[in-house]
Amino acid sequence: MQVELTKFRVKQGKSELVDEWMAFLNENMQDVLVTLDGEKMFIETIMRDKIGEHEYLYWYSVQSDHGGTSKEIQNCIDAKHLQYWDKCIDKTFRPRDLKNEVVMIPNHLRDYMSHHE
């Protein structure tokens, strides 16, 4: 099981577009969840923060060791999501993977996840 938290910086002036992006994901949650299921992603959460003049998005995810982007799940949700990504994420900022210190998942959930990998 892979548990990750990664920090990305938003391009200057793109806050309103990020608002639109997050609204798009929330409004199309059923299709988003189908995509996650195809990637064997148990949990994916996007969090947002502003430090000084810069805005950041944090991706938290719990994914099967056998997960990954499924070629079969190339749909309009993925395409639109990637368009927002390209327009909003600052590629000059090196994404930062935070170090995993402790993973607290109850055994019954861990067992469930391992049987659905």
ROSE-4610 file (N, C-alpha, C; in Angstrom, 1 decimal, always signed):
// ROSE-4610
residu = [M/M/M/Q/Q/Q/V/V/V/E/E/E/L/L/L/T/T/T/K/K/K/F/F/F/R/R/R/V/V/V/K/K/K/Q/Q/Q/G/G/G/K/K/K/S/S/S/E/E/E/L/L/L/V/V/V/D/D/D/E/E/E/W/W/W/M/M/M/A/A/A/F/F/F/L/L/L/N/N/N/E/E/E/N/N/N/M/M/M/Q/Q/Q/D/D/D/V/V/V/L/L/L/V/V/V/T/T/T/L/L/L/D/D/D/G/G/G/E/E/E/K/K/K/M/M/M/F/F/F/I/I/I/E/E/E/T/T/T/I/I/I/M/M/M/R/R/R/D/D/D/K/K/K/I/I/I/G/G/G/E/E/E/H/H/H/E/E/E/Y/Y/Y/L/L/L/Y/Y/Y/W/W/W/Y/Y/Y/S/S/S/V/V/V/Q/Q/Q/S/S/S/D/D/D/H/H/H/G/G/G/G/G/G/T/T/T/S/S/S/K/K/K/E/E/E/I/I/I/Q/Q/Q/N/N/N/C/C/C/I/I/I/D/D/D/A/A/A/K/K/K/H/H/H/L/L/L/Q/Q/Q/Y/Y/Y/W/W/W/D/D/D/K/K/K/C/C/C/I/I/I/D/D/D/K/K/K/T/T/T/F/F/F/R/R/R/P/P/P/R/R/R/D/D/D/L/L/L/K/K/K/N/N/N/E/E/E/V/V/V/V/V/V/M/M/M/I/I/I/P/P/P/N/N/N/H/H/H/L/L/L/R/R/R/D/D/D/Y/Y/Y/M/M/M/S/S/S/H/H/H/H/H/H/E/E/E]
num = [1/1/1/2/2/2/3/3/3/4/4/4/5/5/5/6/6/6/7/7/7/8/8/8/9/9/9/10/10/10/11/11/11/12/12/12/13/13/13/14/14/14/15/15/15/16/16/16/17/17/17/18/18/18/19/19/19/20/20/20/21/21/21/22/22/22/23/23/23/24/24/24/25/25/25/26/26/26/27/27/27/28/28/28/29/29/29/30/30/30/31/31/31/32/32/32/33/33/33/34/34/34/35/35/35/36/36/36/37/37/37/38/38/38/39/39/39/40/40/40/41/41/41/42/42/42/43/43/43/44/44/44/45/45/45/46/46/46/47/47/47/48/48/48/49/49/49/50/50/50/51/51/51/52/52/52/53/53/53/54/54/54/55/55/55/56/56/56/57/57/57/58/58/58/59/59/59/60/60/60/61/61/61/62/62/62/63/63/63/64/64/64/65/65/65/66/66/66/67/67/67/68/68/68/69/69/69/70/70/70/71/71/71/72/72/72/73/73/73/74/74/74/75/75/75/76/76/76/77/77/77/78/78/78/79/79/79/80/80/80/81/81/81/82/82/82/83/83/83/84/84/84/85/85/85/86/86/86/87/87/87/88/88/88/89/89/89/90/90/90/91/91/91/92/92/92/93/93/93/94/94/94/95/95/95/96/96/96/97/97/97/98/98/98/99/99/99/100/100/100/101/101/101/102/102/102/103/103/103/104/104/104/105/105/105/106/106/106/107/107/107/108/108/108/109/109/109/110/110/110/111/111/111/112/112/112/113/113/113/114/114/114/115/115/115/116/116/116/117/117/117]
x = [+0.8/+0.0/+0.9/+0.6/+1.3/+0.5/+1.1/+0.5/+1.4/+0.8/+1.7/+1.0/+1.8/+1.3/+2.4/+1.9/+2.8/+2.3/+3.3/+3.0/+3.4/+2.4/+2.6/+2.3/+3.0/+2.7/+1.8/+0.9/+0.0/+0.7/+0.5/+1.0/+0.4/+1.1/+0.6/-0.6/-1.6/-2.8/-3.8/-3.6/-4.5/-5.4/-5.6/-6.4/-7.9/-8.4/-9.8/-9.9/-8.9/-9.0/-8.9/-8.1/-8.1/-9.5/-10.2/-11.5/-12.4/-12.3/-13.1/-12.7/-11.4/-10.9/-11.5/-11.4/-11.9/-13.4/-14.2/-15.6/-15.9/-15.2/-15.3/-15.2/-14.2/-14.0/-15.2/-15.6/-16.7/-18.0/-18.2/-19.5/-19.5/-18.4/-18.3/-17.8/-18.1/-17.5/-17.8/-19.0/-19.3/-18.3/-18.0/-17.1/-15.6/-15.3/-14.0/-13.8/-14.8/-14.6/-14.4/-15.1/-14.9/-13.4/-12.9/-11.5/-10.5/-10.8/-10.0/-10.0/-11.2/-11.4/-10.5/-10.5/-9.6/-8.2/-7.8/-6.4/-6.0/-7.0/-6.9/-6.4/-7.0/-6.8/-7.9/-7.5/-8.5/-9.0/-8.1/-8.4/-7.5/-8.1/-7.3/-8.0/-7.2/-7.7/-6.8/-7.4/-6.7/-6.9/-5.8/-5.9/-5.2/-5.6/-5.2/-4.6/-3.5/-2.9/-2.3/-2.2/-1.5/-0.5/+0.7/+1.8/+2.5/+2.3/+2.8/+2.1/+2.8/+2.3/+1.9/+2.3/+2.2/+1.0/+0.4/-0.7/-0.2/-0.6/-0.1/-1.3/-1.2/-2.1/-1.4/-2.0/-1.4/-2.3/-1.6/-2.3/-2.0/-3.1/-2.9/-3.6/-2.9/-3.5/-3.1/-4.0/-3.7/-4.1/-3.1/-3.2/-2.7/-3.3/-2.8/-1.4/-0.6/+0.8/+0.6/-0.5/-0.7/-1.5/-1.6/-2.3/-1.5/-2.1/-1.4/-2.4/-2.0/-3.0/-3.4/-4.7/-5.2/-5.5/-5.0/-5.2/-6.6/-7.4/-8.8/-9.7/-9.1/-9.9/-9.5/-9.2/-8.9/-10.3/-10.8/-12.1/-12.0/-13.2/-13.2/-12.8/-13.1/-12.7/-11.2/-10.5/-9.0/-8.5/-9.0/-8.5/-8.7/-9.9/-10.2/-9.3/-9.2/-8.3/-6.9/-6.4/-5.0/-4.9/-5.9/-5.9/-5.8/-6.6/-6.5/-5.1/-4.6/-3.2/-2.2/-2.2/-1.2/-1.4/-2.6/-2.8/-2.5/-2.6/-2.6/-1.3/-0.7/+0.5/+1.8/+2.5/+3.8/+4.9/+5.3/+6.3/+7.7/+7.9/+9.3/+9.5/+8.4/+8.5/+8.6/+9.7/+9.8/+8.8/+7.9/+7.0/+7.7/+7.1/+7.7/+6.9/+7.5/+6.9/+7.2/+6.2/+6.4/+6.8/+7.6/+8.1/+7.0/+6.8/+5.8/+6.4/+5.9/+6.4/+5.6/+4.3/+3.4/+2.1/+1.7/+0.5/-0.5/-1.6/-2.6/-3.9/-4.0/-5.1/-5.6/-6.8/-7.2/-7.1/-6.8/-6.6/-7.7/-9.0/-10.1/-10.1/-9.7/-9.6/-8.4/-7.3/-6.1/-6.4/-7.1/-7.5/-8.4/-9.4/-10.3/-9.5/-8.6/-7.9/-7.0/-6.4/-5.5/-6.2/-7.5/-8.3/-8.9/-8.8/-9.4/-8.3/-7.1/-6.0/-6.0]
y = [-1.2/+0.0/+1.2/+2.2/+3.4/+4.6/+5.3/+6.4/+7.6/+8.6/+9.7/+11.1/+12.1/+13.5/+14.3/+15.0/+15.7/+17.2/+18.1/+19.5/+20.1/+20.8/+21.4/+22.9/+23.8/+25.2/+25.6/+26.5/+27.0/+28.2/+28.3/+29.5/+30.7/+31.8/+33.1/+33.5/+34.1/+34.5/+33.4/+32.2/+31.1/+30.6/+31.4/+31.0/+30.8/+31.7/+31.5/+30.3/+30.0/+28.8/+27.5/+27.6/+26.5/+26.3/+27.4/+27.3/+26.5/+26.9/+26.2/+24.8/+24.4/+23.1/+22.2/+22.7/+22.0/+21.8/+22.9/+22.8/+21.7/+21.7/+20.6/+19.2/+19.0/+17.7/+17.3/+18.3/+18.0/+17.8/+18.5/+18.4/+17.1/+16.5/+15.3/+14.1/+14.1/+13.1/+11.7/+11.4/+10.0/+9.5/+10.3/+10.0/+9.9/+10.9/+10.9/+9.6/+9.1/+7.9/+6.7/+6.6/+5.5/+5.5/+6.7/+6.8/+6.3/+6.7/+6.3/+4.8/+4.2/+2.8/+2.0/+2.6/+2.0/+2.0/+3.1/+3.2/+2.5/+1.8/+1.1/+2.1/+3.3/+4.4/+4.3/+4.1/+4.0/+5.3/+6.3/+7.6/+8.6/+9.7/+10.8/+12.1/+12.9/+14.2/+15.3/+16.4/+17.6/+18.7/+19.2/+20.2/+21.5/+22.6/+23.9/+24.8/+25.5/+26.4/+27.6/+28.7/+29.9/+30.3/+30.4/+30.8/+32.1/+33.2/+34.4/+34.7/+34.9/+35.2/+34.0/+32.8/+31.6/+30.7/+30.1/+29.1/+27.7/+26.7/+25.4/+24.4/+23.3/+22.2/+21.0/+20.3/+19.1/+17.9/+16.9/+15.7/+14.6/+14.1/+13.0/+11.8/+10.7/+9.5/+8.2/+7.2/+5.9/+5.0/+4.3/+3.5/+2.1/+1.2/-0.2/-0.2/-1.2/-1.4/-1.7/-2.2/-2.7/-1.6/-0.4/+0.6/+1.3/+2.3/+3.0/+3.6/+4.4/+4.9/+3.8/+3.6/+2.6/+3.2/+2.5/+2.9/+2.9/+2.0/+1.9/+3.0/+3.8/+4.8/+6.2/+6.3/+7.6/+8.2/+9.0/+9.6/+11.1/+11.8/+13.3/+13.8/+13.1/+13.6/+13.7/+12.7/+12.7/+13.8/+13.9/+14.9/+16.3/+16.6/+18.0/+18.2/+17.2/+17.3/+17.7/+17.0/+17.3/+18.7/+19.1/+20.5/+21.5/+21.3/+22.2/+22.2/+20.9/+20.7/+21.6/+21.4/+22.1/+23.7/+24.1/+25.6/+26.2/+25.3/+25.8/+25.5/+24.3/+23.9/+24.5/+25.1/+25.8/+24.7/+24.5/+23.4/+23.9/+25.1/+25.6/+25.2/+24.9/+24.5/+23.0/+22.5/+21.0/+20.4/+19.5/+19.0/+18.4/+18.5/+18.0/+16.9/+15.7/+14.6/+14.7/+14.7/+14.8/+13.4/+13.3/+12.0/+11.4/+10.1/+9.3/+8.8/+9.2/+8.8/+7.7/+7.8/+6.9/+6.8/+5.6/+5.3/+4.6/+5.3/+4.7/+4.4/+3.1/+2.5/+1.3/+1.3/+0.2/-1.1/-2.2/-3.5/-3.9/-3.7/-4.2/-3.4/-2.2/-1.4/-1.9/-2.1/-2.6/-3.9/-4.8/-6.1/-6.0/-5.1/-4.8/-4.4/-3.4/-2.9/-3.9/-4.8/-5.8/-6.8/-7.0/-8.0/-7.4/-6.1/-5.4/-4.8/-5.3/-4.8/-5.4]
z = [+0.0/+0.0/+0.0/-0.8/-1.0/-0.3/+0.7/+1.3/+1.0/+0.3/-0.1/+0.2/+0.5/+0.5/-0.2/-1.3/-2.1/-2.3/-2.2/-2.2/-3.6/-4.2/-5.5/-5.4/-6.1/-6.1/-7.2/-7.0/-8.0/-8.6/-10.0/-10.7/-10.2/-10.2/-9.8/-10.7/-10.0/-10.8/-11.2/-10.7/-11.1/-10.0/-8.9/-7.8/-8.3/-9.1/-9.6/-10.4/-11.2/-12.1/-11.2/-10.1/-9.1/-8.5/-8.2/-7.7/-8.6/-9.9/-11.0/-11.1/-11.0/-11.0/-9.9/-8.7/-7.5/-7.6/-8.1/-8.3/-9.3/-10.4/-11.5/-10.9/-10.1/-9.5/-8.5/-7.7/-6.8/-7.5/-8.5/-9.3/-10.1/-10.4/-11.2/-10.4/-9.1/-8.2/-8.6/-9.1/-9.5/-10.5/-11.5/-12.6/-12.0/-11.1/-10.5/-9.8/-9.0/-8.2/-9.1/-10.3/-11.2/-11.7/-11.9/-12.4/-11.3/-10.0/-8.9/-8.7/-8.9/-8.7/-9.8/-11.0/-12.1/-11.8/-11.0/-10.6/-9.3/-8.7/-7.4/-6.4/-6.4/-5.5/-4.5/-3.2/-2.1/-1.7/-1.5/-1.1/-1.8/-2.3/-2.9/-2.4/-1.7/-1.2/-1.6/-2.0/-2.4/-1.3/-0.8/+0.2/-0.3/+0.2/-0.3/+0.8/+0.5/+1.5/+0.8/+1.6/+1.0/+2.1/+1.6/+2.4/+1.8/+2.4/+1.8/+0.5/-0.5/-1.9/-2.7/-2.2/-2.9/-2.4/-3.3/-3.0/-3.4/-2.5/-2.7/-2.7/-3.5/-3.4/-2.9/-2.0/-1.4/-1.8/-2.4/-2.8/-1.7/-1.1/-0.1/-0.7/-0.8/-1.4/-0.7/-0.8/-0.4/-1.5/-2.1/-3.3/-3.1/-3.8/-3.8/-4.4/-4.0/-4.6/-6.0/-6.4/-7.8/-8.6/-8.1/-8.7/-9.8/-10.4/-11.5/-12.4/-13.3/-14.3/-15.2/-15.3/-16.2/-17.6/-18.6/-20.0/-20.3/-19.7/-20.0/-19.4/-18.5/-17.8/-18.4/-19.6/-20.3/-20.7/-19.8/-20.2/-20.1/-20.2/-20.2/-18.9/-17.8/-16.5/-16.4/-16.8/-16.8/-17.7/-18.9/-19.8/-19.3/-18.7/-18.2/-17.0/-16.1/-14.9/-15.3/-16.3/-16.8/-17.4/-18.1/-18.6/-17.5/-16.4/-15.3/-14.7/-14.6/-14.0/-14.8/-16.1/-16.9/-16.8/-16.6/-16.5/-15.2/-14.1/-12.7/-12.0/-12.3/-11.4/-12.0/-11.1/-11.4/-11.5/-12.8/-13.0/-12.7/-12.3/-11.9/-10.4/-9.7/-8.3/-8.3/-7.7/-7.6/-6.6/-7.0/-6.1/-4.9/-3.8/-2.5/-1.9/-1.9/-1.2/+0.3/+1.1/+2.5/+3.0/+4.0/+4.6/+5.4/+5.1/+5.9/+7.2/+8.3/+9.6/+10.2/+10.2/+10.8/+9.9/+9.6/+8.9/+9.9/+10.2/+11.1/+10.4/+10.0/+9.4/+10.2/+10.7/+11.5/+10.7/+11.4/+10.8/+9.9/+10.3/+9.5/+8.1/+8.1/+6.8/+6.0/+6.7/+6.0/+5.3/+6.0/+5.5/+4.3/+4.4/+3.3/+2.1/+2.3/+1.1/+0.5/+1.3/+0.7/+0.0/+0.3/-0.5/-1.7/-1.9/-3.1/-3.9/-3.8/-4.6/-6.0]
